[in-house]
Amino acid sequence: MKIIDLRSDTVTRPCTEMRSAMAQANVGDDVFGEDPTVNRLEEMAADMLGFESALFASSGTQTNLLALLSHCQRGDEYIVGQQAHTYRYEGGGGAVLGSIQPQPIEFEADSTLDLAKVKSYIKPNDFHFARTRLICLENTQAGNALPMDYLASAASFAKAEELRIHLDGARIFNAALKRNVSAAVIASYFDSVSLCLSKGLGAPVGSLLCANSELILEARKWRKMLGGGMRQAGILAAAGIYALQHNCQRLGEDHENATLLTQGLGEIDEIAIDVHEAQTNMVYAGFSPEAAALLPEFLQQRGILISGGKKLRLVTHLDVTRADIARVVVACKEFFAGRSKII
């Protein structure tokens, strides 16, 4: 039985063609700047997003941290969403390793940060306070693609307030596809962008930080200090090149499957589905604590993996097919039908 894994789009596995590209990669010592495949990947990513330069790193957590360390100094502050990955899910790296203070703000319903609230949290130019230096946004956030007019407003706001603005664009290609623009259009509103290769794009490892040449030079120094200097990394970079060449447009299939999953689960009275016009490849579902405690094991016995919790996030990706979605919906209907009979 095929295992259907909806826990995250990080669970994707490299296809045969991607593995072949990795095996045949031309490599050198990347710390010396001599790995031709890494250099090609960095040039490709910078070009796709419209930046001068890019830096290949082991993970999105590392590229986001490199952005914080390169934009900010000790005692500076960045403003960020309360549920943002850069604040909540990256081990507090900016604070621990960079002495950079986070100032979290709750996201709005559309996954944006209210710019009026952001303004109210910018610290006065006074030695009693950390110096506000950076705004961090996330796109997609909770699976939602941020509105394009908001990105323009946020960029203008940051410039007026003399702040820099970084995008955790782990799923920037999902956002671009949803908003029917190129990733470069989204990236044009930011001073730096982190993009992930190992989520929906299907590479086994890696993220890129894109920015101007000066910031990337600073980030390269920080990457070395963090132990992120990899040697013959072209083997990994080759997977990233394949991902950028072949797997960006196909993300639309994941969006379609997420819509099908939303519709199917929406037919079950016991499940409350969050429906948002900006949805990409994530489905959020809520149900009773009793169901939450039993559903993961029930589905696992049927070859379906989901994360636990009262609020369920289901993520579609390149290893999940339309037929898999139908199988998940049938299994969920079976679970709730069986519970109603017991009651």
Beta strands, then each sheet from edge to edge (+ up, - down):
strand 1: 4-5
strand 2: 53-57
strand 3: 76-81
strand 4: 101-105
strand 5: 131-138
strand 6: 164-168
strand 7: 192-196
strand 8: 207-211
strand 9: 272-274
strand 10: 282-286
strand 11: 304-305
strand 12: 311-315
sheet 1: 1+ 11+
sheet 2: 2+ 8- 7+ 6+ 5+ 3+ 4+
sheet 3: 9+ 10- 12+
end
